[in-house]
Amino acid sequence: MAALTNREREHAMSTALTLHNIDDELYAAVRDYAERSKSSLGAAFKQLARRALGLPTEEEQARMDAVNAMFGILSEDDVTPLREAMALQSQIEPEMWK
């Protein structure tokens, strides 16, 4: 069975959120953003919140999931020797530059 993508995991664990006492300025700003991006208020709020928190948007996550599915994801066991090899390649040998 294939592993779930981050987006599928997030969707499976969705939680509802109700916001109270949203001031007019914030509501208008989110509504305007939603209209410009041709999305619902809820989708616009999620996009803005994810950006504010430094999280990928759903579209960005979908792209990352597609790339990971195509090329795979390196495990920490794979990354460690790769980093070590790259570190060796970064060393300058002064004798070679005389």
N, C-alpha and C positions, 0 to 999 in steps of 0.2 A: 504494500500500500504506500502511495507517495506521501511524503511529508506535506503538511499544510504550509502554505505561504503565510507570511506575516499578515497580509491582508485578510486571508481566510481565517486565521487565528483571531484577529481583531474582531471580525464580523461575528464569529462564533461566540465571542465573549462580550458582545455589545452591552452597554449599560445606558439607560436613559438618564438624562440630566435635565432638571427644570431650574431655570434661573428666575429669580424674583428681583423686583425693584431695579430694572435696567433703565438707566437714565435716557432721556430723549436723544442726546447727542450720540451715545454709544449705539443705540438702536438704529438711528439714522445712518450711522457710518457702516454698520454691518449690513443693513438693508441695501444701501448703495453698492457696497462691495458685491452682494449677492446678485443684484441686477446687472452689474458690469460683468460678472463672471458667469452669468446665466445659470445660477444655481439657487437652491432653496436657502432660506435663512439658516437652517440647521447645518447644511453642507458648508455654507460660507463661514459660520462660526467655527466649525471643526477645522477648516483650512487655516483660518486666522489663528486659532489657539495652537495648532500644531506648529505653525511658523514661529509664533511667539515663544514657544517652548523648545525650539530647535529640533523638532521632530519632522520626519519627512511627511509630505502630504500624501494622500491616497494615490495620486497619480505618480509621484516620485517613488513611493513604495512599490507600486505595480511595475515600474521600470526596473527597479533594483531586483525584484523577484524574478522578472523575465531574464535579466542578465545572469543572476545566480543559477537559474534553471538551465540556462544555455551553457555556462562555463563552469558551474559548480562553486562550492564554497570551500575554502581551505580550513582545515581543522587547526587547532593550536599545535598539534604534533607535526603538521605539514609546514606551518609557518616558521617554527623555530629554526630548522636547518636552512630554510630559505633566507631568513634574516642573517644567520651566521655567514652564509655564503656571500650575501650582499655586502656585509661588513668587511669581509676579506677583500672584495673587489674595490672597496672605497679607500683602502689603505694606500698611502703613497710610499713608494720605496725610493728614498733619496739617491741611492746609488744609480738608479736608472736615469736620473735627471742631471747627471754631471756631464 
